[in-house]
Amino acid sequence: MRELYESLRPKEVRMLYWSAAAAAAALWFSLAWRDAWVLLAVPIIGGSFVVLVRRNRRLDPMGHADEDDEFF
């Protein structure tokens, strides 16, 4: 699989990413058609994940916090 991905041209890679995004959007809307809570739950979960990651990067941007420094 890795060889196949590495042999793709940049235009083909971009097409692969956009087709994956379109498939994810189609799956999301098809699930939301059945259960309406998915329309709100998925963006809320994704948004909260983004907020948590950004807050974590702001607190420790390099990921090298010393254990002693956490309590000061």
PyMOL Python script that loads the backbone (N, CA, C, O; Angstrom):
from pymol import cmd

cmd.read_pdbstr("""\
ATOM      1  N   MET A   1       0.813  -1.182   0.000  1.00  0.00           N
ATOM      2  CA  MET A   1       0.000   0.000   0.000  1.00  0.00           C
ATOM      3  C   MET A   1       0.866   1.259   0.000  1.00  0.00           C
ATOM      4  O   MET A   1       0.548   2.251  -0.655  1.00  0.00           O
ATOM      5  N   ARG A   2       1.962   1.195   0.747  1.00  0.00           N
ATOM      6  CA  ARG A   2       2.865   2.343   0.819  1.00  0.00           C
ATOM      7  C   ARG A   2       3.477   2.645  -0.547  1.00  0.00           C
ATOM      8  O   ARG A   2       3.607   3.806  -0.936  1.00  0.00           O
ATOM      9  N   GLU A   3       3.850   1.589  -1.268  1.00  0.00           N
ATOM     10  CA  GLU A   3       4.432   1.784  -2.595  1.00  0.00           C
ATOM     11  C   GLU A   3       3.426   2.434  -3.537  1.00  0.00           C
ATOM     12  O   GLU A   3       3.790   3.287  -4.347  1.00  0.00           O
ATOM     13  N   LEU A   4       2.179   2.038  -3.432  1.00  0.00           N
ATOM     14  CA  LEU A   4       1.148   2.629  -4.274  1.00  0.00           C
ATOM     15  C   LEU A   4       0.980   4.108  -3.967  1.00  0.00           C
ATOM     16  O   LEU A   4       0.881   4.929  -4.879  1.00  0.00           O
ATOM     17  N   TYR A   5       0.947   4.451  -2.683  1.00  0.00           N
ATOM     18  CA  TYR A   5       0.778   5.846  -2.288  1.00  0.00           C
ATOM     19  C   TYR A   5       1.985   6.689  -2.697  1.00  0.00           C
ATOM     20  O   TYR A   5       1.818   7.819  -3.155  1.00  0.00           O
ATOM     21  N   GLU A   6       3.186   6.161  -2.540  1.00  0.00           N
ATOM     22  CA  GLU A   6       4.388   6.914  -2.876  1.00  0.00           C
ATOM     23  C   GLU A   6       4.560   7.098  -4.374  1.00  0.00           C
ATOM     24  O   GLU A   6       5.249   8.023  -4.806  1.00  0.00           O
ATOM     25  N   SER A   7       3.942   6.230  -5.177  1.00  0.00           N
ATOM     26  CA  SER A   7       4.079   6.346  -6.622  1.00  0.00           C
ATOM     27  C   SER A   7       3.063   7.315  -7.229  1.00  0.00           C
ATOM     28  O   SER A   7       3.100   7.557  -8.435  1.00  0.00           O
ATOM     29  N   LEU A   8       2.167   7.867  -6.430  1.00  0.00           N
ATOM     30  CA  LEU A   8       1.166   8.794  -6.950  1.00  0.00           C
ATOM     31  C   LEU A   8       1.774  10.160  -7.226  1.00  0.00           C
ATOM     32  O   LEU A   8       2.690  10.603  -6.533  1.00  0.00           O
ATOM     33  N   ARG A   9       1.251  10.810  -8.240  1.00  0.00           N
ATOM     34  CA  ARG A   9       1.651  12.181  -8.561  1.00  0.00           C
ATOM     35  C   ARG A   9       0.940  13.132  -7.605  1.00  0.00           C
ATOM     36  O   ARG A   9      -0.069  12.756  -7.008  1.00  0.00           O
ATOM     37  N   PRO A  10       1.442  14.353  -7.448  1.00  0.00           N
ATOM     38  CA  PRO A  10       0.800  15.307  -6.517  1.00  0.00           C
ATOM     39  C   PRO A  10      -0.668  15.561  -6.841  1.00  0.00           C
ATOM     40  O   PRO A  10      -1.485  15.718  -5.933  1.00  0.00           O
ATOM     41  N   LYS A  11      -1.007  15.600  -8.116  1.00  0.00           N
ATOM     42  CA  LYS A  11      -2.401  15.816  -8.500  1.00  0.00           C
ATOM     43  C   LYS A  11      -3.261  14.622  -8.080  1.00  0.00           C
ATOM     44  O   LYS A  11      -4.407  14.798  -7.665  1.00  0.00           O
ATOM     45  N   GLU A  12      -2.720  13.426  -8.186  1.00  0.00           N
ATOM     46  CA  GLU A  12      -3.453  12.232  -7.782  1.00  0.00           C
ATOM     47  C   GLU A  12      -3.615  12.162  -6.267  1.00  0.00           C
ATOM     48  O   GLU A  12      -4.647  11.709  -5.773  1.00  0.00           O
ATOM     49  N   VAL A  13      -2.603  12.608  -5.533  1.00  0.00           N
ATOM     50  CA  VAL A  13      -2.684  12.635  -4.074  1.00  0.00           C
ATOM     51  C   VAL A  13      -3.771  13.611  -3.637  1.00  0.00           C
ATOM     52  O   VAL A  13      -4.561  13.309  -2.743  1.00  0.00           O
ATOM     53  N   ARG A  14      -3.808  14.782  -4.270  1.00  0.00           N
ATOM     54  CA  ARG A  14      -4.834  15.772  -3.959  1.00  0.00           C
ATOM     55  C   ARG A  14      -6.226  15.220  -4.269  1.00  0.00           C
ATOM     56  O   ARG A  14      -7.172  15.454  -3.516  1.00  0.00           O
ATOM     57  N   MET A  15      -6.350  14.487  -5.379  1.00  0.00           N
ATOM     58  CA  MET A  15      -7.624  13.884  -5.741  1.00  0.00           C
ATOM     59  C   MET A  15      -8.020  12.809  -4.719  1.00  0.00           C
ATOM     60  O   MET A  15      -9.201  12.660  -4.403  1.00  0.00           O
ATOM     61  N   LEU A  16      -7.054  12.074  -4.212  1.00  0.00           N
ATOM     62  CA  LEU A  16      -7.328  11.060  -3.199  1.00  0.00           C
ATOM     63  C   LEU A  16      -7.825  11.696  -1.905  1.00  0.00           C
ATOM     64  O   LEU A  16      -8.769  11.196  -1.292  1.00  0.00           O
ATOM     65  N   TYR A  17      -7.191  12.803  -1.480  1.00  0.00           N
ATOM     66  CA  TYR A  17      -7.622  13.493  -0.264  1.00  0.00           C
ATOM     67  C   TYR A  17      -9.038  14.045  -0.408  1.00  0.00           C
ATOM     68  O   TYR A  17      -9.861  13.905   0.497  1.00  0.00           O
ATOM     69  N   TRP A  18      -9.316  14.670  -1.545  1.00  0.00           N
ATOM     70  CA  TRP A  18     -10.651  15.243  -1.737  1.00  0.00           C
ATOM     71  C   TRP A  18     -11.714  14.159  -1.846  1.00  0.00           C
ATOM     72  O   TRP A  18     -12.835  14.355  -1.377  1.00  0.00           O
ATOM     73  N   SER A  19     -11.391  13.026  -2.450  1.00  0.00           N
ATOM     74  CA  SER A  19     -12.375  11.946  -2.527  1.00  0.00           C
ATOM     75  C   SER A  19     -12.622  11.340  -1.150  1.00  0.00           C
ATOM     76  O   SER A  19     -13.745  10.941  -0.840  1.00  0.00           O
ATOM     77  N   ALA A  20     -11.587  11.267  -0.325  1.00  0.00           N
ATOM     78  CA  ALA A  20     -11.777  10.782   1.042  1.00  0.00           C
ATOM     79  C   ALA A  20     -12.637  11.747   1.843  1.00  0.00           C
ATOM     80  O   ALA A  20     -13.488  11.317   2.623  1.00  0.00           O
ATOM     81  N   ALA A  21     -12.426  13.042   1.659  1.00  0.00           N
ATOM     82  CA  ALA A  21     -13.242  14.036   2.355  1.00  0.00           C
ATOM     83  C   ALA A  21     -14.691  13.973   1.881  1.00  0.00           C
ATOM     84  O   ALA A  21     -15.612  14.107   2.687  1.00  0.00           O
ATOM     85  N   ALA A  22     -14.896  13.773   0.591  1.00  0.00           N
ATOM     86  CA  ALA A  22     -16.254  13.660   0.060  1.00  0.00           C
ATOM     87  C   ALA A  22     -16.947  12.404   0.571  1.00  0.00           C
ATOM     88  O   ALA A  22     -18.139  12.429   0.876  1.00  0.00           O
ATOM     89  N   ALA A  23     -16.206  11.313   0.663  1.00  0.00           N
ATOM     90  CA  ALA A  23     -16.780  10.079   1.196  1.00  0.00           C
ATOM     91  C   ALA A  23     -17.142  10.234   2.669  1.00  0.00           C
ATOM     92  O   ALA A  23     -18.181   9.742   3.109  1.00  0.00           O
ATOM     93  N   ALA A  24     -16.283  10.921   3.437  1.00  0.00           N
ATOM     94  CA  ALA A  24     -16.582  11.152   4.846  1.00  0.00           C
ATOM     95  C   ALA A  24     -17.813  12.038   5.004  1.00  0.00           C
ATOM     96  O   ALA A  24     -18.651  11.790   5.870  1.00  0.00           O
ATOM     97  N   ALA A  25     -17.925  13.068   4.173  1.00  0.00           N
ATOM     98  CA  ALA A  25     -19.104  13.938   4.233  1.00  0.00           C
ATOM     99  C   ALA A  25     -20.374  13.177   3.846  1.00  0.00           C
ATOM    100  O   ALA A  25     -21.417  13.358   4.474  1.00  0.00           O
ATOM    101  N   ALA A  26     -20.296  12.343   2.836  1.00  0.00           N
ATOM    102  CA  ALA A  26     -21.460  11.549   2.428  1.00  0.00           C
ATOM    103  C   ALA A  26     -21.870  10.576   3.531  1.00  0.00           C
ATOM    104  O   ALA A  26     -23.060  10.398   3.791  1.00  0.00           O
ATOM    105  N   LEU A  27     -20.898   9.951   4.175  1.00  0.00           N
ATOM    106  CA  LEU A  27     -21.204   9.042   5.277  1.00  0.00           C
ATOM    107  C   LEU A  27     -21.827   9.796   6.440  1.00  0.00           C
ATOM    108  O   LEU A  27     -22.781   9.319   7.056  1.00  0.00           O
ATOM    109  N   TRP A  28     -21.284  10.982   6.744  1.00  0.00           N
ATOM    110  CA  TRP A  28     -21.812  11.790   7.834  1.00  0.00           C
ATOM    111  C   TRP A  28     -23.261  12.171   7.570  1.00  0.00           C
ATOM    112  O   TRP A  28     -24.108  12.045   8.455  1.00  0.00           O
ATOM    113  N   PHE A  29     -23.551  12.637   6.358  1.00  0.00           N
ATOM    114  CA  PHE A  29     -24.926  13.029   6.040  1.00  0.00           C
ATOM    115  C   PHE A  29     -25.862  11.827   5.986  1.00  0.00           C
ATOM    116  O   PHE A  29     -27.031  11.946   6.352  1.00  0.00           O
ATOM    117  N   SER A  30     -25.377  10.679   5.540  1.00  0.00           N
ATOM    118  CA  SER A  30     -26.248   9.503   5.512  1.00  0.00           C
ATOM    119  C   SER A  30     -26.569   9.028   6.931  1.00  0.00           C
ATOM    120  O   SER A  30     -27.684   8.578   7.195  1.00  0.00           O
ATOM    121  N   LEU A  31     -25.610   9.125   7.835  1.00  0.00           N
ATOM    122  CA  LEU A  31     -25.893   8.791   9.228  1.00  0.00           C
ATOM    123  C   LEU A  31     -26.818   9.814   9.861  1.00  0.00           C
ATOM    124  O   LEU A  31     -27.692   9.467  10.656  1.00  0.00           O
ATOM    125  N   ALA A  32     -26.622  11.078   9.506  1.00  0.00           N
ATOM    126  CA  ALA A  32     -27.458  12.137  10.062  1.00  0.00           C
ATOM    127  C   ALA A  32     -28.890  12.036   9.542  1.00  0.00           C
ATOM    128  O   ALA A  32     -29.828  12.481  10.204  1.00  0.00           O
ATOM    129  N   TRP A  33     -29.055  11.458   8.374  1.00  0.00           N
ATOM    130  CA  TRP A  33     -30.404  11.277   7.834  1.00  0.00           C
ATOM    131  C   TRP A  33     -31.195  10.338   8.737  1.00  0.00           C
ATOM    132  O   TRP A  33     -32.402  10.506   8.910  1.00  0.00           O
ATOM    133  N   ARG A  34     -30.521   9.361   9.307  1.00  0.00           N
ATOM    134  CA  ARG A  34     -31.169   8.387  10.189  1.00  0.00           C
ATOM    135  C   ARG A  34     -31.309   8.924  11.614  1.00  0.00           C
ATOM    136  O   ARG A  34     -32.377   8.820  12.217  1.00  0.00           O
ATOM    137  N   ASP A  35     -30.236   9.494  12.148  1.00  0.00           N
ATOM    138  CA  ASP A  35     -30.224  10.025  13.512  1.00  0.00           C
ATOM    139  C   ASP A  35     -29.750  11.470  13.461  1.00  0.00           C
ATOM    140  O   ASP A  35     -28.593  11.738  13.135  1.00  0.00           O
ATOM    141  N   ALA A  36     -30.627  12.384  13.777  1.00  0.00           N
ATOM    142  CA  ALA A  36     -30.317  13.812  13.639  1.00  0.00           C
ATOM    143  C   ALA A  36     -29.245  14.284  14.620  1.00  0.00           C
ATOM    144  O   ALA A  36     -28.581  15.286  14.354  1.00  0.00           O
ATOM    145  N   TRP A  37     -29.059  13.602  15.729  1.00  0.00           N
ATOM    146  CA  TRP A  37     -28.065  14.054  16.707  1.00  0.00           C
ATOM    147  C   TRP A  37     -26.651  14.004  16.148  1.00  0.00           C
ATOM    148  O   TRP A  37     -25.766  14.700  16.645  1.00  0.00           O
ATOM    149  N   VAL A  38     -26.426  13.186  15.116  1.00  0.00           N
ATOM    150  CA  VAL A  38     -25.095  13.091  14.514  1.00  0.00           C
ATOM    151  C   VAL A  38     -24.710  14.410  13.858  1.00  0.00           C
ATOM    152  O   VAL A  38     -23.532  14.768  13.831  1.00  0.00           O
ATOM    153  N   LEU A  39     -25.695  15.137  13.329  1.00  0.00           N
ATOM    154  CA  LEU A  39     -25.404  16.438  12.714  1.00  0.00           C
ATOM    155  C   LEU A  39     -24.746  17.394  13.695  1.00  0.00           C
ATOM    156  O   LEU A  39     -23.898  18.197  13.307  1.00  0.00           O
ATOM    157  N   LEU A  40     -25.125  17.313  14.942  1.00  0.00           N
ATOM    158  CA  LEU A  40     -24.541  18.194  15.952  1.00  0.00           C
ATOM    159  C   LEU A  40     -23.404  17.543  16.721  1.00  0.00           C
ATOM    160  O   LEU A  40     -22.440  18.216  17.085  1.00  0.00           O
ATOM    161  N   ALA A  41     -23.501  16.248  16.973  1.00  0.00           N
ATOM    162  CA  ALA A  41     -22.511  15.584  17.817  1.00  0.00           C
ATOM    163  C   ALA A  41     -21.136  15.540  17.169  1.00  0.00           C
ATOM    164  O   ALA A  41     -20.136  15.788  17.843  1.00  0.00           O
ATOM    165  N   VAL A  42     -21.059  15.233  15.891  1.00  0.00           N
ATOM    166  CA  VAL A  42     -19.762  15.107  15.233  1.00  0.00           C
ATOM    167  C   VAL A  42     -19.002  16.439  15.217  1.00  0.00           C
ATOM    168  O   VAL A  42     -17.825  16.454  15.578  1.00  0.00           O
ATOM    169  N   PRO A  43     -19.627  17.566  14.811  1.00  0.00           N
ATOM    170  CA  PRO A  43     -18.874  18.836  14.860  1.00  0.00           C
ATOM    171  C   PRO A  43     -18.518  19.270  16.276  1.00  0.00           C
ATOM    172  O   PRO A  43     -17.459  19.863  16.485  1.00  0.00           O
ATOM    173  N   ILE A  44     -19.370  18.991  17.245  1.00  0.00           N
ATOM    174  CA  ILE A  44     -19.064  19.364  18.627  1.00  0.00           C
ATOM    175  C   ILE A  44     -17.874  18.567  19.141  1.00  0.00           C
ATOM    176  O   ILE A  44     -16.985  19.129  19.780  1.00  0.00           O
ATOM    177  N   ILE A  45     -17.846  17.277  18.874  1.00  0.00           N
ATOM    178  CA  ILE A  45     -16.723  16.444  19.304  1.00  0.00           C
ATOM    179  C   ILE A  45     -15.444  16.880  18.600  1.00  0.00           C
ATOM    180  O   ILE A  45     -14.397  17.008  19.235  1.00  0.00           O
ATOM    181  N   GLY A  46     -15.524  17.108  17.298  1.00  0.00           N
ATOM    182  CA  GLY A  46     -14.351  17.560  16.547  1.00  0.00           C
ATOM    183  C   GLY A  46     -13.859  18.915  17.016  1.00  0.00           C
ATOM    184  O   GLY A  46     -12.654  19.121  17.166  1.00  0.00           O
ATOM    185  N   GLY A  47     -14.781  19.846  17.250  1.00  0.00           N
ATOM    186  CA  GLY A  47     -14.407  21.177  17.723  1.00  0.00           C
ATOM    187  C   GLY A  47     -13.771  21.141  19.096  1.00  0.00           C
ATOM    188  O   GLY A  47     -12.796  21.848  19.351  1.00  0.00           O
ATOM    189  N   SER A  48     -14.319  20.319  19.988  1.00  0.00           N
ATOM    190  CA  SER A  48     -13.728  20.233  21.325  1.00  0.00           C
ATOM    191  C   SER A  48     -12.342  19.602  21.265  1.00  0.00           C
ATOM    192  O   SER A  48     -11.461  19.979  22.037  1.00  0.00           O
ATOM    193  N   PHE A  49     -12.138  18.651  20.363  1.00  0.00           N
ATOM    194  CA  PHE A  49     -10.814  18.057  20.200  1.00  0.00           C
ATOM    195  C   PHE A  49      -9.816  19.105  19.723  1.00  0.00           C
ATOM    196  O   PHE A  49      -8.695  19.166  20.228  1.00  0.00           O
ATOM    197  N   VAL A  50     -10.212  19.931  18.756  1.00  0.00           N
ATOM    198  CA  VAL A  50      -9.334  20.988  18.252  1.00  0.00           C
ATOM    199  C   VAL A  50      -8.990  21.978  19.363  1.00  0.00           C
ATOM    200  O   VAL A  50      -7.838  22.392  19.488  1.00  0.00           O
ATOM    201  N   VAL A  51      -9.985  22.363  20.175  1.00  0.00           N
ATOM    202  CA  VAL A  51      -9.744  23.299  21.274  1.00  0.00           C
ATOM    203  C   VAL A  51      -8.769  22.693  22.281  1.00  0.00           C
ATOM    204  O   VAL A  51      -7.863  23.380  22.754  1.00  0.00           O
ATOM    205  N   LEU A  52      -8.942  21.429  22.610  1.00  0.00           N
ATOM    206  CA  LEU A  52      -8.044  20.784  23.572  1.00  0.00           C
ATOM    207  C   LEU A  52      -6.619  20.674  23.037  1.00  0.00           C
ATOM    208  O   LEU A  52      -5.664  20.877  23.786  1.00  0.00           O
ATOM    209  N   VAL A  53      -6.466  20.357  21.763  1.00  0.00           N
ATOM    210  CA  VAL A  53      -5.126  20.252  21.183  1.00  0.00           C
ATOM    211  C   VAL A  53      -4.449  21.617  21.166  1.00  0.00           C
ATOM    212  O   VAL A  53      -3.271  21.722  21.507  1.00  0.00           O
ATOM    213  N   ARG A  54      -5.170  22.658  20.778  1.00  0.00           N
ATOM    214  CA  ARG A  54      -4.572  24.001  20.754  1.00  0.00           C
ATOM    215  C   ARG A  54      -4.202  24.467  22.151  1.00  0.00           C
ATOM    216  O   ARG A  54      -3.156  25.087  22.344  1.00  0.00           O
ATOM    217  N   ARG A  55      -5.053  24.173  23.129  1.00  0.00           N
ATOM    218  CA  ARG A  55      -4.736  24.574  24.509  1.00  0.00           C
ATOM    219  C   ARG A  55      -3.503  23.834  24.998  1.00  0.00           C
ATOM    220  O   ARG A  55      -2.652  24.417  25.670  1.00  0.00           O
ATOM    221  N   ASN A  56      -3.401  22.548  24.662  1.00  0.00           N
ATOM    222  CA  ASN A  56      -2.250  21.765  25.079  1.00  0.00           C
ATOM    223  C   ASN A  56      -0.973  22.288  24.426  1.00  0.00           C
ATOM    224  O   ASN A  56       0.072  22.345  25.074  1.00  0.00           O
ATOM    225  N   ARG A  57      -1.045  22.668  23.153  1.00  0.00           N
ATOM    226  CA  ARG A  57       0.135  23.209  22.475  1.00  0.00           C
ATOM    227  C   ARG A  57       0.530  24.564  23.026  1.00  0.00           C
ATOM    228  O   ARG A  57       1.716  24.890  23.070  1.00  0.00           O
ATOM    229  N   ARG A  58      -0.445  25.362  23.450  1.00  0.00           N
ATOM    230  CA  ARG A  58      -0.138  26.669  24.019  1.00  0.00           C
ATOM    231  C   ARG A  58       0.528  26.501  25.386  1.00  0.00           C
ATOM    232  O   ARG A  58       1.443  27.255  25.719  1.00  0.00           O
ATOM    233  N   LEU A  59       0.086  25.528  26.178  1.00  0.00           N
ATOM    234  CA  LEU A  59       0.661  25.322  27.498  1.00  0.00           C
ATOM    235  C   LEU A  59       2.062  24.727  27.421  1.00  0.00           C
ATOM    236  O   LEU A  59       2.934  25.095  28.207  1.00  0.00           O
ATOM    237  N   ASP A  60       2.285  23.811  26.481  1.00  0.00           N
ATOM    238  CA  ASP A  60       3.576  23.152  26.335  1.00  0.00           C
ATOM    239  C   ASP A  60       3.863  22.963  24.848  1.00  0.00           C
ATOM    240  O   ASP A  60       3.656  21.872  24.316  1.00  0.00           O
ATOM    241  N   PRO A  61       4.338  24.012  24.168  1.00  0.00           N
ATOM    242  CA  PRO A  61       4.462  23.941  22.712  1.00  0.00           C
ATOM    243  C   PRO A  61       5.464  22.903  22.207  1.00  0.00           C
ATOM    244  O   PRO A  61       5.279  22.356  21.120  1.00  0.00           O
ATOM    245  N   MET A  62       6.499  22.627  22.957  1.00  0.00           N
ATOM    246  CA  MET A  62       7.496  21.669  22.493  1.00  0.00           C
ATOM    247  C   MET A  62       7.266  20.269  23.053  1.00  0.00           C
ATOM    248  O   MET A  62       7.902  19.319  22.598  1.00  0.00           O
ATOM    249  N   GLY A  63       6.381  20.123  24.020  1.00  0.00           N
ATOM    250  CA  GLY A  63       6.107  18.811  24.590  1.00  0.00           C
ATOM    251  C   GLY A  63       7.190  18.309  25.524  1.00  0.00           C
ATOM    252  O   GLY A  63       7.339  17.103  25.719  1.00  0.00           O
ATOM    253  N   HIS A  64       7.949  19.235  26.106  1.00  0.00           N
ATOM    254  CA  HIS A  64       9.050  18.839  26.988  1.00  0.00           C
ATOM    255  C   HIS A  64       8.881  19.412  28.382  1.00  0.00           C
ATOM    256  O   HIS A  64       9.843  19.929  28.950  1.00  0.00           O
ATOM    257  N   ALA A  65       7.720  19.337  28.933  1.00  0.00           N
ATOM    258  CA  ALA A  65       7.496  19.886  30.275  1.00  0.00           C
ATOM    259  C   ALA A  65       8.155  18.978  31.315  1.00  0.00           C
ATOM    260  O   ALA A  65       8.043  17.753  31.264  1.00  0.00           O
ATOM    261  N   ASP A  66       8.839  19.616  32.247  1.00  0.00           N
ATOM    262  CA  ASP A  66       9.404  18.867  33.366  1.00  0.00           C
ATOM    263  C   ASP A  66       8.312  18.633  34.397  1.00  0.00           C
ATOM    264  O   ASP A  66       7.414  19.458  34.565  1.00  0.00           O
ATOM    265  N   GLU A  67       8.396  17.514  35.078  1.00  0.00           N
ATOM    266  CA  GLU A  67       7.364  17.202  36.067  1.00  0.00           C
ATOM    267  C   GLU A  67       7.370  18.188  37.222  1.00  0.00           C
ATOM    268  O   GLU A  67       6.319  18.453  37.807  1.00  0.00           O
ATOM    269  N   ASP A  68       8.528  18.737  37.563  1.00  0.00           N
ATOM    270  CA  ASP A  68       8.621  19.681  38.666  1.00  0.00           C
ATOM    271  C   ASP A  68       8.008  21.028  38.309  1.00  0.00           C
ATOM    272  O   ASP A  68       7.518  21.729  39.194  1.00  0.00           O
ATOM    273  N   ASP A  69       8.022  21.405  37.040  1.00  0.00           N
ATOM    274  CA  ASP A  69       7.521  22.702  36.616  1.00  0.00           C
ATOM    275  C   ASP A  69       5.982  22.791  36.616  1.00  0.00           C
ATOM    276  O   ASP A  69       5.432  23.891  36.552  1.00  0.00           O
ATOM    277  N   GLU A  70       5.301  21.672  36.685  1.00  0.00           N
ATOM    278  CA  GLU A  70       3.844  21.679  36.617  1.00  0.00           C
ATOM    279  C   GLU A  70       3.204  22.284  37.843  1.00  0.00           C
ATOM    280  O   GLU A  70       2.073  22.765  37.769  1.00  0.00           O
ATOM    281  N   PHE A  71       3.899  22.276  38.982  1.00  0.00           N
ATOM    282  CA  PHE A  71       3.293  22.713  40.221  1.00  0.00           C
ATOM    283  C   PHE A  71       3.646  24.160  40.577  1.00  0.00           C
ATOM    284  O   PHE A  71       3.261  24.637  41.645  1.00  0.00           O
ATOM    285  N   PHE A  72       4.368  24.863  39.709  1.00  0.00           N
ATOM    286  CA  PHE A  72       4.755  26.237  40.013  1.00  0.00           C
ATOM    287  C   PHE A  72       3.917  27.209  39.259  1.00  0.00           C
ATOM    288  O   PHE A  72       4.104  28.418  39.392  1.00  0.00           O
TER     289      PHE A  72
END
""", "prot")
cmd.dss("prot")
cmd.show_as("cartoon", "prot")
cmd.util.cbc("prot")
cmd.orient("prot")
